[in-house]
Amino acid sequence: MDYPRLLYANNKGDIFDYPGLEMASRSGHIFFRPDVDDLIPLPEGSELFVIPDSVPIAWDPQYEDFVVFDTDISGGKALAVAAFMAPAYTQTGLAAYKRESKSPLPLFAYTSVGWWKGRFWVPAFRSDKDKRQDLKGFNQGKVRKKTIGRLKKYKKNRLIQHLGKCSLTYGCPAAKNFFLGRYEAPLPSSPVCNARCLGCLSYQPPNGPPATQDRITFTPSAKEIKEIALIHLSGVKDGIVSFGQGCEGEPILQKELLSSAVKMIRKECKSGTINLNTNASIPEAIEELSEQGLDSIRISMNSVEPEYYNAYYRPKGYSYNNVIDSWKRAKEAGLHVSLNLFIMPGLTDQLGHFELLCRLIETNGLDLIQLRNHNIDPDWYLNAIGFKQQQDAMGIRNMVKALKERFPFLRFGYFNPPVNISE
């Protein structure tokens, strides 16, 4: 067979391939067979996991059709398998499976995976050459030593203590990089939020999927934020510090705190990039932070279509139009503006979504699109936002290619880039 074979698992978590059936993928609700040219070996640092209460969907080359692989195996039914890819890789096809349970799956990105030529293969591409979160770049012994050393040195800084848990307990690459003294350092600052995102990583209601990490429980002081930022920016060439992390709410709600902290940082350090990851819900805050020395902003959106945006974010006290206004004001203020676009094959690459995204870029301007896999149960998510799939999608690769052709100046990546570059 000159194509990746179906993977399945037993109830013990053992994974097998099945000769005679080929891997399949999904785009929204539609199954498809990925082109060979769209497949890459599973990146180092990725993980395979079993999808509970599910059976795999495969392509049967004999009958040239998709089939449900509900074969009985030792211990019960065969279970579907998915890949959770390493950072800097963007999925182009979802795992193909049939699931009876309506309870939402854990907050991972569910990429299809197959077995071929002695390796695992996934439909994906590397979207950022930056190696800041590559697994081979982290020596866990060194991470632990550096983290513990800095925790002991800064016992009174609650934010550094919080990041120590992120580094040692949750394995957060951004927190690890802070303690290793390189790349981008996180500045979580807000325990509250003004959105109720379906896929929130740090807070979920009882009937939601389990949150992957604990949300920060305190509001740090400007002095605590400044201390972390100065440690990092003064010691890292072209370093970055970023408000807005997975372990917090919405940082722009702490606009006075952020403004004060940015002003204090810039008073003592002109180098490095101060970045804000945000839902961009308060336009006037963007201008104020820019005046104090903010360099860049990353606006997160699951979709630029208002219907799907509102259904996912469920905003409290702000609107979709506020987000678009913030985007416009940020560019007018001279900030580097990134769109953190949550990738969901079948939705993100719908032609209507693509055309609206193009109009917004033409109207507001944009520097970078970060292609982030959406960590969420695809079925639960698409049903919850009322997704209507009326046509085949463009394909994620084709969408990116079309954007590059239409906007030659627009960059694509996965991480926040340094924009305040040292001479």
Phi, psi and omega in degrees: 000122183264050182194149180303139181272159176300139170251143175214168182226158171264180184287356175267353181093004176286138184249137182228159169253158185236106178299139178102340177237144183252157178297150175232162178229175177230145171234103189064239179262001186258130176279146176208164178255111184299144172295146179302324181293346181265004183256143174227155173301144179305121184297148175300138181094354177278166180228148171257144177212158181272136177270114185295150175054043184222157172234144184288151168253133182230166172260126179261106183292337180291315181262355180053055180202161176278141182227152174271121181271078182257034181293140174286132175234176180302119178096359178138207181279152172294141181249150180286154181234142177226165176247140171249106191281155176297157176303153178083004175242138183246130181284149175239356178210135179277158174299142181256118182200167175239128185230131182273323183294141178263354178289136184293143176287161176303161187278077174236168172265124189261093181262140178291153183210144178222177182240128185200136176054038177074017182218162171274143181230145180225151173278105187191173172211156176282122184260353179210128180282345180302132184258019188297336179239017176294137185303319184292350178273359182245115171266110189298327177297318178291320178302312182297315181298313181293320180296309181299321180298316181286327177297321179291325183286327184241058183295333185271352180268106184297329182289320176295321177296321178297316180293335175297320176293320178300320181288311188271331182264311184265350180066030182296120181298324180295317178295319177300318181294329175297312182289334176278350178071052181204162173055239188247133180248141180276148176231067178300138188217354187227120176276357184239164181215157177245021173227161178234062187301136178301323184256031180301130183281340188244355176209131177218140175291168183305328182268006181266177176291156180295133176293145185273347180202161180279140177281146176303137187256002182222162173260115181292161176276162177299327179294319178295319178296315181300320183299314179297313183299317181291322175304315186282308187291330180281342183249353184238120178294127182055038179288162181230140169236139187228125166283150175093089183234168180295342182265020180216179176274225182259114185295333183294343174292340177259043189300324179292318178297312181297318180299315179296317181294316180298318179298317180294319180296311184291339177293328184253344184213119180265348185272167177078172184248128172257120187239151177236116170269124192205164169273358174059040186275347182236092186304318184295334179292329181298315181294319180296315180294324177298319180296330182277344177129010174296140183257325186211160180221139175240118182260122181269133177214137174278336181195147175271000175275122186307320182301312183282327176299308182296323181292331180273311185282330183046062187296147177242110176084009174213172184228167174305319181296329175298321180296313180295323177296318178298317177304312181296315182294324180297317178293320180295331180278357177087012178283153169283123186245124175246148172252117177273092188265114180289119185274123173226100181308132182103332177253305183300326186258019170295143183301319179297320178294316179301314182294321178292320177300317179298318180296322179292321178295318179297324183280315189258337188083157179194143181261324189207141168248121175268120186268090185257124175300137182277116181278089183194152175298115186301315182294312180301316181295307183297322177291320183294327181268001179070038183296130179246109181266100185259357182201162172294146180278167180290331192097137184297316178300314181295324178297313180296318178300316180295322178294319179297321180291324183280328183230082184302334181280343187283133178260159177230145181190202182226332185246165172287123181273155171290131180242341175261082191274138177290145178284000000 
